[in-house]
Amino acid sequence: MALSKKELQEKIRDLEETLADVEEEREFMLSKTLIHVPGVAREKYAKEIAQIKEQINLLKKQLEDS
């Protein structure tokens, strides 16, 4: 089932907010704390950010095509 333009815009906005939250959390964990963050956690953040950006791009393409 195709989403309406409004639904696509809402999903994009939600994902952009999620992305900002994850990037902020990553920045805090990697640079603002005195706790060592293992490489696995760094990779997890990188993968999560990449997946969110990919979802945003796909939704934006759907929005353009609608």
MOPAC internal coordinates of N, CA, C and O (Angstrom, degrees):
PM7 1SCF
backbone

  N    0.0000 0     0.00 0     0.00 0    0    0    0
  C    1.4529 1     0.00 0     0.00 0    1    0    0
  C    1.5215 1   108.86 1     0.00 0    2    1    0
  O    1.2310 1   120.79 1   -52.77 1    3    2    1
  N    1.3092 1   116.09 1   127.23 1    3    2    1
  C    1.4650 1   121.47 1  -179.80 1    5    3    2
  C    1.5167 1   110.39 1   -76.49 1    6    5    3
  O    1.2310 1   121.95 1   -35.04 1    7    6    5
  N    1.3102 1   113.88 1   144.96 1    7    6    5
  C    1.4629 1   119.59 1   178.37 1    9    7    6
  C    1.5240 1   109.47 1   -88.76 1   10    9    7
  O    1.2310 1   121.02 1   -29.82 1   11   10    9
  N    1.3146 1   115.65 1   150.18 1   11   10    9
  C    1.4599 1   119.76 1   176.27 1   13   11   10
  C    1.5248 1   109.05 1   -74.13 1   14   13   11
  O    1.2310 1   120.37 1   -13.80 1   15   14   13
  N    1.3257 1   116.89 1   166.20 1   15   14   13
  C    1.4603 1   121.00 1   178.50 1   17   15   14
  C    1.5264 1   110.81 1   -57.70 1   18   17   15
  O    1.2310 1   121.26 1   138.29 1   19   18   17
  N    1.3202 1   115.20 1   -41.71 1   19   18   17
  C    1.4691 1   119.69 1  -178.95 1   21   19   18
  C    1.5331 1   110.04 1   -63.01 1   22   21   19
  O    1.2310 1   120.50 1   136.13 1   23   22   21
  N    1.3339 1   116.64 1   -43.87 1   23   22   21
  C    1.4651 1   120.74 1   179.59 1   25   23   22
  C    1.5306 1   110.87 1   -63.83 1   26   25   23
  O    1.2310 1   120.53 1   138.43 1   27   26   25
  N    1.3307 1   116.59 1   -41.57 1   27   26   25
  C    1.4629 1   120.37 1   177.42 1   29   27   26
  C    1.5219 1   110.63 1   -61.70 1   30   29   27
  O    1.2310 1   120.44 1   134.61 1   31   30   29
  N    1.3284 1   116.77 1   -45.39 1   31   30   29
  C    1.4606 1   120.81 1   179.23 1   33   31   30
  C    1.5240 1   111.48 1   -61.43 1   34   33   31
  O    1.2310 1   120.37 1   140.03 1   35   34   33
  N    1.3244 1   116.90 1   -39.97 1   35   34   33
  C    1.4635 1   121.03 1   179.03 1   37   35   34
  C    1.5279 1   110.83 1   -66.11 1   38   37   35
  O    1.2310 1   120.57 1   137.30 1   39   38   37
  N    1.3252 1   116.52 1   -42.70 1   39   38   37
  C    1.4644 1   120.14 1   179.30 1   41   39   38
  C    1.5291 1   110.46 1   -64.46 1   42   41   39
  O    1.2310 1   120.57 1   138.47 1   43   42   41
  N    1.3285 1   116.52 1   -41.53 1   43   42   41
  C    1.4616 1   120.94 1   177.77 1   45   43   42
  C    1.5257 1   110.09 1   -61.42 1   46   45   43
  O    1.2310 1   120.45 1   134.07 1   47   46   45
  N    1.3120 1   116.75 1   -45.93 1   47   46   45
  C    1.4695 1   121.09 1   179.63 1   49   47   46
  C    1.5392 1   110.53 1   -61.28 1   50   49   47
  O    1.2310 1   120.41 1   135.93 1   51   50   49
  N    1.3276 1   116.83 1   -44.07 1   51   50   49
  C    1.4653 1   120.99 1   178.63 1   53   51   50
  C    1.5282 1   111.30 1   -61.47 1   54   53   51
  O    1.2310 1   120.83 1   135.59 1   55   54   53
  N    1.3308 1   116.01 1   -44.41 1   55   54   53
  C    1.4615 1   119.81 1  -179.71 1   57   55   54
  C    1.5253 1   111.31 1   -67.09 1   58   57   55
  O    1.2310 1   120.05 1   143.36 1   59   58   57
  N    1.3288 1   117.50 1   -36.64 1   59   58   57
  C    1.4601 1   120.51 1   177.90 1   61   59   58
  C    1.5289 1   110.58 1   -65.51 1   62   61   59
  O    1.2310 1   120.30 1   142.91 1   63   62   61
  N    1.3206 1   117.03 1   -37.09 1   63   62   61
  C    1.4674 1   120.64 1   176.04 1   65   63   62
  C    1.5231 1   110.50 1   -67.07 1   66   65   63
  O    1.2310 1   120.56 1   137.65 1   67   66   65
  N    1.3250 1   116.53 1   -42.35 1   67   66   65
  C    1.4629 1   121.08 1   177.30 1   69   67   66
  C    1.5259 1   110.26 1   -61.47 1   70   69   67
  O    1.2310 1   120.64 1   136.55 1   71   70   69
  N    1.3211 1   116.37 1   -43.45 1   71   70   69
  C    1.4584 1   121.30 1   178.93 1   73   71   70
  C    1.5286 1   110.61 1   -59.80 1   74   73   71
  O    1.2310 1   120.60 1   133.66 1   75   74   73
  N    1.3138 1   116.46 1   -46.34 1   75   74   73
  C    1.4638 1   120.12 1   179.26 1   77   75   74
  C    1.5257 1   110.89 1   -60.63 1   78   77   75
  O    1.2310 1   120.33 1   138.77 1   79   78   77
  N    1.3205 1   116.97 1   -41.23 1   79   78   77
  C    1.4712 1   121.53 1   178.80 1   81   79   78
  C    1.5307 1   111.19 1   -63.21 1   82   81   79
  O    1.2310 1   120.65 1   134.20 1   83   82   81
  N    1.3273 1   116.36 1   -45.80 1   83   82   81
  C    1.4603 1   120.56 1  -178.36 1   85   83   82
  C    1.5333 1   110.28 1   -65.85 1   86   85   83
  O    1.2310 1   120.51 1   138.04 1   87   86   85
  N    1.3301 1   116.63 1   -41.96 1   87   86   85
  C    1.4635 1   119.79 1   178.76 1   89   87   86
  C    1.5286 1   111.03 1   -64.69 1   90   89   87
  O    1.2310 1   120.53 1   140.90 1   91   90   89
  N    1.3174 1   116.59 1   -39.10 1   91   90   89
  C    1.4615 1   120.83 1   178.08 1   93   91   90
  C    1.5359 1   110.49 1   -65.19 1   94   93   91
  O    1.2310 1   120.84 1   136.15 1   95   94   93
  N    1.3243 1   116.01 1   -43.85 1   95   94   93
  C    1.4701 1   120.77 1   178.43 1   97   95   94
  C    1.5217 1   110.26 1   -62.30 1   98   97   95
  O    1.2310 1   120.87 1   136.31 1   99   98   97
  N    1.3327 1   115.94 1   -43.69 1   99   98   97
  C    1.4627 1   120.84 1   179.58 1  101   99   98
  C    1.5236 1   110.05 1   -61.39 1  102  101   99
  O    1.2310 1   120.53 1   132.78 1  103  102  101
  N    1.3079 1   116.59 1   -47.22 1  103  102  101
  C    1.4671 1   121.02 1  -179.81 1  105  103  102
  C    1.5302 1   110.45 1   -58.93 1  106  105  103
  O    1.2310 1   120.61 1   136.07 1  107  106  105
  N    1.3167 1   116.44 1   -43.93 1  107  106  105
  C    1.4536 1   120.94 1   179.71 1  109  107  106
  C    1.5221 1   110.84 1   -62.62 1  110  109  107
  O    1.2310 1   120.71 1   131.41 1  111  110  109
  N    1.3295 1   116.25 1   -48.59 1  111  110  109
  C    1.4630 1   120.80 1  -176.44 1  113  111  110
  C    1.5264 1   112.06 1   -66.27 1  114  113  111
  O    1.2310 1   120.38 1   143.45 1  115  114  113
  N    1.3183 1   116.89 1   -36.55 1  115  114  113
  C    1.4577 1   119.38 1  -174.76 1  117  115  114
  C    1.5233 1   113.94 1   -86.39 1  118  117  115
  O    1.2310 1   119.97 1   156.51 1  119  118  117
  N    1.3167 1   117.65 1   -23.49 1  119  118  117
  C    1.4625 1   116.77 1  -174.72 1  121  119  118
  C    1.5288 1   114.92 1  -127.82 1  122  121  119
  O    1.2310 1   119.44 1   160.27 1  123  122  121
  N    1.2982 1   118.68 1   -19.73 1  123  122  121
  C    1.4556 1   120.16 1  -173.59 1  125  123  122
  C    1.5201 1   114.75 1  -102.49 1  126  125  123
  O    1.2310 1   120.58 1   168.24 1  127  126  125
  N    1.3216 1   116.49 1   -11.76 1  127  126  125
  C    1.4638 1   118.46 1  -179.51 1  129  127  126
  C    1.5206 1   109.59 1  -105.56 1  130  129  127
  O    1.2310 1   121.01 1   -20.28 1  131  130  129
  N    1.2930 1   115.68 1   159.72 1  131  130  129
  C    1.4608 1   121.10 1   177.27 1  133  131  130
  C    1.5239 1   111.55 1   -91.73 1  134  133  131
  O    1.2310 1   120.99 1  -176.90 1  135  134  133
  N    1.3224 1   115.71 1     3.10 1  135  134  133
  C    1.4579 1   121.63 1  -179.06 1  137  135  134
  C    1.5240 1   109.14 1   -83.97 1  138  137  135
  O    1.2310 1   120.92 1   -46.40 1  139  138  137
  N    1.3260 1   115.84 1   133.60 1  139  138  137
  C    1.4661 1   119.53 1   175.43 1  141  139  138
  C    1.5263 1   108.95 1   -70.43 1  142  141  139
  O    1.2310 1   120.99 1   -50.41 1  143  142  141
  N    1.3181 1   115.72 1   129.59 1  143  142  141
  C    1.4615 1   120.93 1   178.56 1  145  143  142
  C    1.5235 1   107.59 1  -105.39 1  146  145  143
  O    1.2310 1   120.44 1   -62.37 1  147  146  145
  N    1.3339 1   116.76 1   117.63 1  147  146  145
  C    1.4652 1   119.31 1  -178.26 1  149  147  146
  C    1.5277 1   112.83 1   -64.20 1  150  149  147
  O    1.2310 1   121.66 1   -22.12 1  151  150  149
  N    1.3292 1   114.43 1   157.88 1  151  150  149
  C    1.4593 1   120.53 1  -179.96 1  153  151  150
  C    1.5127 1   112.86 1   -57.36 1  154  153  151
  O    1.2310 1   120.09 1   147.92 1  155  154  153
  N    1.3235 1   117.43 1   -32.08 1  155  154  153
  C    1.4633 1   121.26 1   179.47 1  157  155  154
  C    1.5292 1   109.99 1   -61.00 1  158  157  155
  O    1.2310 1   120.43 1   138.52 1  159  158  157
  N    1.3150 1   116.78 1   -41.48 1  159  158  157
  C    1.4681 1   120.57 1   179.42 1  161  159  158
  C    1.5228 1   110.45 1   -67.33 1  162  161  159
  O    1.2310 1   120.64 1   141.14 1  163  162  161
  N    1.3203 1   116.38 1   -38.86 1  163  162  161
  C    1.4747 1   119.95 1   177.54 1  165  163  162
  C    1.5300 1   110.51 1   -61.15 1  166  165  163
  O    1.2310 1   121.19 1   136.24 1  167  166  165
  N    1.3408 1   115.33 1   -43.76 1  167  166  165
  C    1.4613 1   120.25 1   178.55 1  169  167  166
  C    1.5222 1   111.13 1   -63.97 1  170  169  167
  O    1.2310 1   120.47 1   141.45 1  171  170  169
  N    1.3350 1   116.71 1   -38.55 1  171  170  169
  C    1.4675 1   121.37 1   179.62 1  173  171  170
  C    1.5239 1   109.73 1   -61.12 1  174  173  171
  O    1.2310 1   120.54 1   133.93 1  175  174  173
  N    1.3233 1   116.57 1   -46.07 1  175  174  173
  C    1.4646 1   120.32 1   178.28 1  177  175  174
  C    1.5301 1   110.42 1   -61.74 1  178  177  175
  O    1.2310 1   120.51 1   134.57 1  179  178  177
  N    1.3205 1   116.62 1   -45.43 1  179  178  177
  C    1.4690 1   120.57 1  -178.66 1  181  179  178
  C    1.5256 1   111.07 1   -60.84 1  182  181  179
  O    1.2310 1   120.51 1   136.59 1  183  182  181
  N    1.3345 1   116.63 1   -43.41 1  183  182  181
  C    1.4689 1   120.26 1   179.52 1  185  183  182
  C    1.5160 1   111.39 1   -66.65 1  186  185  183
  O    1.2310 1   120.67 1   137.23 1  187  186  185
  N    1.3278 1   116.32 1   -42.77 1  187  186  185
  C    1.4628 1   120.28 1  -179.61 1  189  187  186
  C    1.5293 1   110.61 1   -62.78 1  190  189  187
  O    1.2310 1   120.53 1   136.58 1  191  190  189
  N    1.3261 1   116.59 1   -43.42 1  191  190  189
  C    1.4625 1   120.78 1   179.23 1  193  191  190
  C    1.5235 1   110.30 1   -64.01 1  194  193  191
  O    1.2310 1   120.23 1   136.57 1  195  194  193
  N    1.3240 1   117.16 1   -43.43 1  195  194  193
  C    1.4681 1   121.05 1   179.31 1  197  195  194
  C    1.5282 1   111.22 1   -62.49 1  198  197  195
  O    1.2310 1   120.04 1   139.21 1  199  198  197
  N    1.3363 1   117.54 1   -40.79 1  199  198  197
  C    1.4688 1   120.88 1   179.40 1  201  199  198
  C    1.5266 1   111.27 1   -65.23 1  202  201  199
  O    1.2310 1   120.37 1   137.80 1  203  202  201
  N    1.3108 1   116.90 1   -42.20 1  203  202  201
  C    1.4664 1   120.24 1   179.97 1  205  203  202
  C    1.5239 1   109.73 1   -64.69 1  206  205  203
  O    1.2310 1   120.35 1   136.03 1  207  206  205
  N    1.3318 1   116.95 1   -43.97 1  207  206  205
  C    1.4721 1   120.43 1   178.90 1  209  207  206
  C    1.5276 1   110.83 1   -62.23 1  210  209  207
  O    1.2310 1   120.38 1   140.89 1  211  210  209
  N    1.3240 1   116.87 1   -39.11 1  211  210  209
  C    1.4677 1   120.79 1   178.35 1  213  211  210
  C    1.5332 1   110.64 1   -63.83 1  214  213  211
  O    1.2310 1   120.63 1   136.74 1  215  214  213
  N    1.3380 1   116.40 1   -43.26 1  215  214  213
  C    1.4655 1   120.49 1   178.20 1  217  215  214
  C    1.5269 1   110.75 1   -61.73 1  218  217  215
  O    1.2310 1   120.65 1   137.25 1  219  218  217
  N    1.3338 1   116.37 1   -42.75 1  219  218  217
  C    1.4692 1   120.96 1   179.08 1  221  219  218
  C    1.5220 1   109.58 1   -60.72 1  222  221  219
  O    1.2310 1   120.57 1   132.79 1  223  222  221
  N    1.3310 1   116.51 1   -47.21 1  223  222  221
  C    1.4651 1   120.26 1  -179.36 1  225  223  222
  C    1.5236 1   112.28 1   -61.58 1  226  225  223
  O    1.2310 1   120.30 1   139.13 1  227  226  225
  N    1.3305 1   117.04 1   -40.87 1  227  226  225
  C    1.4628 1   120.35 1   178.26 1  229  227  226
  C    1.5329 1   111.36 1   -63.53 1  230  229  227
  O    1.2310 1   120.93 1   136.86 1  231  230  229
  N    1.3249 1   115.83 1   -43.14 1  231  230  229
  C    1.4668 1   119.36 1   179.41 1  233  231  230
  C    1.5287 1   111.30 1   -66.78 1  234  233  231
  O    1.2310 1   120.30 1   141.97 1  235  234  233
  N    1.3281 1   117.03 1   -38.03 1  235  234  233
  C    1.4652 1   119.82 1   177.74 1  237  235  234
  C    1.5190 1   110.69 1   -64.79 1  238  237  235
  O    1.2310 1   120.56 1   142.49 1  239  238  237
  N    1.3295 1   116.53 1   -37.51 1  239  238  237
  C    1.4839 1   119.77 1   177.56 1  241  239  238
  C    1.5404 1   109.20 1   -65.24 1  242  241  239
  O    1.2310 1   120.38 1   137.11 1  243  242  241
  N    1.3398 1   116.88 1   -42.89 1  243  242  241
  C    1.4581 1   119.80 1   178.00 1  245  243  242
  C    1.5327 1   110.59 1   -61.22 1  246  245  243
  O    1.2310 1   120.90 1   140.65 1  247  246  245
  N    1.3101 1   115.88 1   -39.35 1  247  246  245
  C    1.4586 1   120.73 1   179.51 1  249  247  246
  C    1.5255 1   110.81 1   -64.05 1  250  249  247
  O    1.2310 1   120.76 1   137.23 1  251  250  249
  N    1.3236 1   116.14 1   -42.77 1  251  250  249
  C    1.4649 1   120.73 1   178.15 1  253  251  250
  C    1.5273 1   111.81 1   -64.00 1  254  253  251
  O    1.2310 1   120.80 1   143.06 1  255  254  253
  N    1.3208 1   116.08 1   -36.94 1  255  254  253
  C    1.4660 1   121.30 1  -176.49 1  257  255  254
  C    1.5305 1   112.67 1   -79.54 1  258  257  255
  O    1.2310 1   120.66 1   166.07 1  259  258  257
  N    1.3392 1   116.35 1   -13.93 1  259  258  257
  C    1.4713 1   117.95 1  -177.55 1  261  259  258
  C    1.5125 1   112.51 1   -87.80 1  262  261  259
  O    1.2310 1   120.10 1   180.00 1  263  262  261

